[in-house]
Amino acid sequence: MACLILGFELTPLLPCLEYIIVHELLHFKERQHNDRFKALLDTQMPDWRSRRDLLNRMPLGQENWKQREKIT
């Protein structure tokens, strides 16, 4: 079973909330931020890049998304 938890701190991000939800749900199909993941985003939300850019301009945005190292 999987769950998606949205924190209250996301309230200021309401304009980007749809992107955040689609992004997180697509991780059920593809875990990594690779070409397949981007293709899935293109299919589900063609304007995802502009929404991501808007999110990254907000105070909580992270401009340099890097793949996290796997912790074992």
LINVEN-V563145 format. One record per pair of residues at least 4 apart in sequence whose C-alpha atoms are under 6 Angstrom apart, sorted by the first residue. I is the first residue (numbers start at 1). J is the second residue. D is the distance in whole Angstrom. If there is no record, write none. Layout:
i:I j:J d:D
i:I j:J d:D
//
This chain:
i:19 j:23 d:6
i:27 j:31 d:5
i:30 j:37 d:6
i:33 j:37 d:6
i:41 j:45 d:5
i:42 j:46 d:5
i:48 j:52 d:6
i:55 j:61 d:6
i:56 j:61 d:4
i:56 j:62 d:5
i:56 j:63 d:5
i:57 j:61 d:6
//
